[in-house]
Amino acid sequence: MRSLAFSLLFLVGLAGCGHDLGHGHLALSALEADYLAEDVVDLMTVPLQAADNAFVGDLVFPDEVLERPRPGNGFTVRYALPLEDRVGLGFGSGEVSLYVDEDGVAVADPLLFSFGTTNADVVDLAYLIYYEGEASLTGRPTVVDLEVYLRAVRLGPGAWDVEYSVEGVCDLGATLCDVSLFFAAPGRPRAGIEPGFGDGAAFIDDPDVRATYDAAIDWFLDGFDIFGNVGCCALYGDQFAYWEVQ
């Protein structure tokens, strides 16, 4: 299990678990706190990696294209992700639908698009991914169903300001998670997320915690805070470094 030595941890109350803290609240057990920490790392790794892949693009071979872009489908390409091990998504496979426009004009073949070669000043990109693999931290089987939207505005040669929106579901075995993230980065998320910009929300239903976790997410220079309600009357919060989810 992940060490919490680097984390700022707040735990207040979950009825039916742990010991009485007074004021009618009961504390999360240490094991439940570890379960939630693992849930958060697994949950955040997947959408941040999907956002990263949306910017850098996937390597796609002709026989992996399931639906070619054409006017009838709005120049959207659908392709398979063959069975292999992917950073952040684990060993598995899936498929992606991709749409790109440059300065308001749809790219006829999105697979030929690259941020390294485009002359556009504004790029809008939609990357919809369905993937069956495994969580990077725990190895739990996971089903990923995410919509990643980004808008990139050119700041200069090779320099971009990119706003990301990521929404969808990560089913981590017995743990069901919903996530909604909005953040900015100077290119791909791995290049660094802009602190204090955007926000996020996560809903985690973990049977080992015996209550749902409904949390808000704030971005900072070296990591992010996630905090919110566990069940009806408890709170859990933690601070994570970005290296923990990459």
C-alpha positions as CSV (number, residue, x, y, z in Angstrom):
1,M,0.0,0.0,0.0
2,R,1.0,3.6,-0.7
3,S,2.8,5.3,2.2
4,L,1.1,8.3,3.5
5,A,4.3,9.8,4.8
6,F,4.3,12.6,2.2
7,S,0.6,13.4,2.6
8,L,-1.3,16.0,4.5
9,L,-4.2,13.9,5.9
10,F,-7.4,15.0,7.5
11,L,-9.8,12.4,8.8
12,V,-13.1,13.2,10.5
13,G,-15.9,10.8,11.1
14,L,-17.5,7.8,9.5
15,A,-20.4,6.3,11.4
16,G,-19.8,2.6,12.2
17,C,-16.0,2.7,11.7
18,G,-13.0,3.4,13.9
19,H,-13.1,5.1,17.3
20,D,-15.1,8.1,18.7
21,L,-13.5,11.5,18.1
22,G,-16.2,13.2,20.2
23,H,-19.0,15.5,18.9
24,G,-20.8,12.3,17.7
25,H,-18.2,11.5,15.0
26,L,-16.3,8.3,14.4
27,A,-12.9,8.2,12.6
28,L,-12.0,6.4,9.5
29,S,-9.8,3.4,10.2
30,A,-6.2,3.5,8.9
31,L,-7.1,0.8,6.5
32,E,-10.0,2.7,5.1
33,A,-7.8,5.8,4.7
34,D,-5.3,3.7,2.7
35,Y,-8.1,2.3,0.5
36,L,-9.2,5.9,-0.3
37,A,-5.6,7.0,-1.0
38,E,-5.2,4.1,-3.5
39,D,-8.6,4.9,-5.1
40,V,-7.5,8.5,-5.6
41,V,-4.2,7.6,-7.1
42,D,-5.7,5.0,-9.5
43,L,-8.5,7.3,-10.4
44,M,-6.4,10.3,-11.1
45,T,-3.7,8.4,-13.0
46,V,-6.1,7.3,-15.7
47,P,-7.6,10.6,-16.8
48,L,-4.3,12.5,-16.6
49,Q,-2.7,9.8,-18.8
50,A,-5.6,9.9,-21.2
51,A,-5.3,13.7,-21.4
52,D,-1.5,13.3,-22.1
53,N,-2.2,10.8,-24.9
54,A,-4.8,13.2,-26.4
55,F,-2.0,15.8,-26.8
56,V,0.8,13.6,-28.0
57,G,-1.3,11.3,-30.1
58,D,-1.4,7.5,-30.4
59,L,0.7,5.5,-32.8
60,V,-1.9,4.0,-35.2
61,F,-1.4,1.5,-38.0
62,P,-3.7,1.3,-41.0
63,D,-5.2,-2.0,-40.0
64,E,-6.2,-0.6,-36.6
65,V,-8.5,2.0,-38.1
66,L,-12.1,0.9,-37.5
67,E,-13.9,3.9,-39.1
68,R,-12.2,6.4,-41.4
69,P,-12.8,10.1,-41.2
70,R,-15.3,11.4,-43.8
71,P,-17.8,14.2,-44.2
72,G,-20.6,11.9,-43.1
73,N,-19.1,11.4,-39.6
74,G,-17.8,14.9,-39.2
75,F,-14.2,13.8,-40.0
76,T,-14.0,11.7,-36.9
77,V,-11.7,8.7,-37.0
78,R,-12.2,5.6,-34.8
79,Y,-9.3,3.3,-34.2
80,A,-8.4,0.3,-32.0
81,L,-5.8,0.3,-29.2
82,P,-4.2,-3.1,-29.6
83,L,-3.3,-5.3,-26.6
84,E,-0.2,-4.0,-24.9
85,D,1.1,-2.3,-21.8
86,R,0.4,1.5,-21.7
87,V,1.8,4.0,-19.2
88,G,-0.9,4.9,-16.7
89,L,-3.5,2.6,-18.3
90,G,-1.8,-0.7,-17.7
91,F,-1.9,-3.8,-19.8
92,G,-5.1,-4.0,-21.9
93,S,-6.8,-2.8,-25.1
94,G,-9.6,-0.5,-26.3
95,E,-10.5,2.0,-28.9
96,V,-10.5,5.8,-29.5
97,S,-12.6,8.3,-31.4
98,L,-10.7,11.4,-32.5
99,Y,-11.7,14.7,-33.9
100,V,-9.5,17.7,-34.5
101,D,-10.1,21.2,-36.0
102,E,-7.5,23.9,-36.8
103,D,-8.7,27.5,-36.5
104,G,-12.3,26.3,-36.7
105,V,-11.8,24.0,-39.7
106,A,-12.1,20.2,-39.3
107,V,-8.9,18.3,-40.1
108,A,-9.7,15.8,-42.8
109,D,-7.5,13.1,-41.4
110,P,-7.0,13.6,-37.6
111,L,-4.3,10.9,-37.5
112,L,-2.1,13.1,-39.6
113,F,-2.4,16.0,-37.1
114,S,0.5,16.9,-34.9
115,F,1.1,19.9,-32.5
116,G,4.7,19.8,-33.8
117,T,3.7,20.6,-37.4
118,T,0.4,22.5,-37.3
119,N,0.4,26.1,-38.4
120,A,-2.9,26.8,-36.6
121,D,-3.2,29.3,-33.8
122,V,-6.1,27.6,-32.1
123,V,-6.7,23.8,-32.0
124,D,-9.8,22.1,-30.7
125,L,-9.5,18.3,-30.1
126,A,-11.9,15.6,-28.9
127,Y,-10.4,12.3,-27.8
128,L,-12.9,9.7,-26.6
129,I,-11.4,6.6,-25.1
130,Y,-12.8,3.3,-24.0
131,Y,-10.1,1.0,-22.5
132,E,-10.1,-2.3,-20.5
133,G,-6.8,-2.6,-18.6
134,E,-5.5,-2.4,-15.1
135,A,-4.9,0.3,-12.5
136,S,-1.2,1.3,-12.4
137,L,-0.9,1.5,-8.6
138,T,-2.8,-1.6,-7.5
139,G,-3.1,-3.7,-10.6
140,R,-6.9,-3.8,-10.2
141,P,-8.8,-4.6,-13.4
142,T,-10.3,-1.3,-14.7
143,V,-12.7,-0.2,-17.4
144,V,-12.0,3.4,-18.6
145,D,-14.7,5.4,-20.4
146,L,-13.5,9.0,-20.8
147,E,-14.1,12.0,-22.9
148,V,-11.1,14.3,-23.2
149,Y,-11.5,17.8,-24.8
150,L,-8.7,20.3,-25.2
151,R,-8.3,23.7,-26.6
152,A,-4.8,24.8,-27.4
153,V,-3.9,28.4,-28.1
154,R,-0.5,29.2,-29.6
155,L,1.8,31.4,-27.6
156,G,4.7,31.3,-29.9
157,P,6.8,28.8,-31.9
158,G,6.2,25.4,-30.3
159,A,4.6,27.0,-27.3
160,W,1.0,26.4,-26.3
161,D,-1.5,27.2,-23.6
162,V,-3.8,24.2,-23.3
163,E,-7.1,23.9,-21.4
164,Y,-8.2,20.3,-20.7
165,S,-11.6,18.9,-19.8
166,V,-11.9,15.2,-18.8
167,E,-15.1,13.5,-17.8
168,G,-16.2,10.0,-17.5
169,V,-16.0,6.7,-15.6
170,C,-13.2,4.5,-14.2
171,D,-14.5,1.2,-13.0
172,L,-11.7,-0.1,-10.7
173,G,-12.9,-3.7,-10.2
174,A,-15.3,-3.5,-7.3
175,T,-14.8,0.3,-7.0
176,L,-16.8,2.5,-9.3
177,C,-15.5,6.1,-9.9
178,D,-16.8,9.1,-11.7
179,V,-14.5,12.0,-12.5
180,S,-14.7,15.5,-13.9
181,L,-11.5,17.5,-14.3
182,F,-10.8,20.9,-15.7
183,F,-7.2,22.2,-15.8
184,A,-4.5,23.9,-17.9
185,A,-1.0,23.0,-18.9
186,P,1.8,24.4,-21.2
187,G,1.2,21.6,-23.7
188,R,0.8,18.0,-22.4
189,P,-0.2,17.5,-18.7
190,R,3.1,15.8,-18.0
191,A,4.8,19.2,-18.8
192,G,3.1,20.6,-15.7
193,I,-0.4,21.6,-14.6
194,E,-1.1,25.3,-14.0
195,P,-1.6,25.8,-10.3
196,G,-4.8,27.5,-9.1
197,F,-6.5,27.2,-12.4
198,G,-9.6,25.0,-12.9
199,D,-11.0,22.4,-10.6
200,G,-12.3,18.9,-10.4
201,A,-14.7,16.5,-8.8
202,A,-14.5,12.8,-8.0
203,F,-17.1,10.3,-6.9
204,I,-15.7,7.0,-5.5
205,D,-17.9,4.1,-4.4
206,D,-15.5,1.7,-2.6
207,P,-17.1,-1.3,-0.8
208,D,-14.1,-1.6,1.5
209,V,-14.8,1.9,2.8
210,R,-18.5,1.1,3.2
211,A,-19.5,4.6,2.0
212,T,-19.2,6.8,-1.1
213,Y,-16.6,9.5,-1.3
214,D,-17.7,12.7,-3.0
215,A,-14.7,14.9,-3.4
216,A,-13.5,18.2,-4.9
217,I,-10.0,18.7,-6.5
218,D,-7.8,21.7,-6.5
219,W,-4.5,22.0,-8.5
220,F,-1.2,23.3,-7.1
221,L,2.4,23.6,-8.3
222,D,3.7,20.3,-7.0
223,G,0.4,18.3,-6.7
224,F,-3.3,18.4,-6.0
225,D,-5.6,18.4,-3.0
226,I,-8.7,16.2,-3.0
227,F,-11.2,16.5,-0.2
228,G,-14.9,16.0,0.5
229,N,-17.6,13.9,2.1
230,V,-17.4,10.3,3.0
231,G,-21.0,9.0,3.4
232,C,-23.4,11.4,5.0
233,C,-21.4,13.0,7.8
234,A,-17.6,12.4,7.4
235,L,-14.7,14.1,5.7
236,Y,-11.6,12.8,4.1
237,G,-8.8,15.0,2.5
238,D,-5.4,14.3,1.2
239,Q,-2.6,16.0,-0.8
240,F,-0.9,14.1,-3.6
241,A,2.3,14.8,-5.5
242,Y,2.0,14.5,-9.3
243,W,4.7,11.9,-9.4
244,E,2.4,9.6,-7.5
245,V,-0.1,9.5,-10.4
246,Q,2.4,9.2,-13.3
